[in-house]
């Protein structure tokens, strides 16, 4: 299924790996799309980004989507309990 990001003004594609990671972590497409639309972007360079957000009611917070921004937003994988380097120190 093709999704659209209004934030990035392009389609969102989920890789097979991202879909498998979502299923393992109890995430659905609506949650991942919400993170993409309203989460905080951490630019890693060359189009690679992490988009992360804590969502109310989840005990495995912070959700992070590892994406590549090109002609589409390609979600490579999703993670839970994600922390920035600043969170760890």
C-alpha positions as CSV (number, residue, x, y, z in Angstrom):
1,X,0.0,0.0,0.0
2,X,1.3,3.5,-0.9
3,X,1.1,6.2,1.8
4,X,1.7,9.9,1.5
5,X,3.6,12.2,3.8
6,X,2.3,15.8,3.9
7,X,5.2,16.8,6.0
8,X,7.7,15.7,3.3
9,X,5.4,16.1,0.3
10,X,6.2,12.7,-1.1
11,X,5.1,9.0,-1.0
12,X,6.1,6.8,1.9
13,X,7.4,3.3,1.1
14,X,8.0,0.6,3.7
15,X,10.7,-1.9,3.0
16,X,10.1,-5.6,3.8
17,X,12.5,-5.3,6.6
18,X,10.6,-2.3,8.0
19,X,7.3,-4.3,7.8
20,X,8.9,-7.3,9.6
21,X,10.4,-5.0,12.3
22,X,7.0,-3.3,12.8
23,X,5.2,-6.7,13.3
24,X,7.9,-7.8,15.8
25,X,7.5,-4.6,17.8
26,X,3.7,-4.3,17.7
27,X,3.7,-1.3,15.5
28,X,1.2,-0.7,12.7
29,X,1.4,1.6,9.6
30,X,-0.7,4.3,11.3
31,X,1.8,4.6,14.2
32,X,4.8,4.7,11.8
33,X,3.1,7.3,9.6
34,X,2.3,9.4,12.7
35,X,5.9,9.4,13.7
36,X,7.0,10.4,10.2
37,X,4.4,13.3,10.1
38,X,4.9,14.7,13.7
39,X,8.2,13.3,15.0
40,X,11.5,15.0,15.4
41,X,14.0,14.6,12.5
42,X,17.6,13.9,13.1
43,X,19.5,14.3,9.8
44,X,22.4,11.9,9.4
45,X,23.5,13.2,6.0
46,X,23.1,12.2,2.4
47,X,19.3,11.8,2.8
48,X,19.5,9.4,5.7
49,X,17.5,10.4,8.7
50,X,16.1,9.2,12.0
51,X,12.6,10.4,12.8
52,X,11.6,9.7,16.4
53,X,8.8,10.4,18.8
54,X,7.5,9.2,22.1
55,X,3.8,8.2,21.9
56,X,1.4,8.3,24.9
57,X,0.4,4.9,26.2
58,X,3.4,2.9,25.0
59,X,5.8,1.3,27.5
60,X,8.4,0.8,24.8
61,X,8.9,4.5,24.0
62,X,10.7,6.2,21.9
63,X,9.7,5.0,18.4
64,X,12.2,5.7,15.7
65,X,11.9,5.2,11.9
66,X,15.2,5.0,10.0
67,X,14.5,6.6,6.6
68,X,16.0,7.7,3.4
69,X,14.6,10.9,1.9
70,X,14.7,10.8,-1.9
71,X,11.9,10.7,-4.4
72,X,10.0,9.0,-1.7
73,X,10.3,8.6,2.1
74,X,11.8,5.0,2.3
75,X,11.4,3.5,5.7
76,X,14.3,1.1,6.1
77,X,13.5,-0.1,9.7
78,X,11.7,0.9,12.8
79,X,12.9,0.7,16.4
80,X,11.5,1.0,19.9
81,X,13.1,2.2,23.1
82,X,15.3,4.3,20.9
83,X,17.6,6.9,22.5
84,X,19.7,9.7,21.1
85,X,23.4,10.0,22.2
86,X,22.2,12.9,24.5
87,X,19.7,10.6,26.2
88,X,22.4,8.1,27.0
89,X,24.9,10.5,28.6
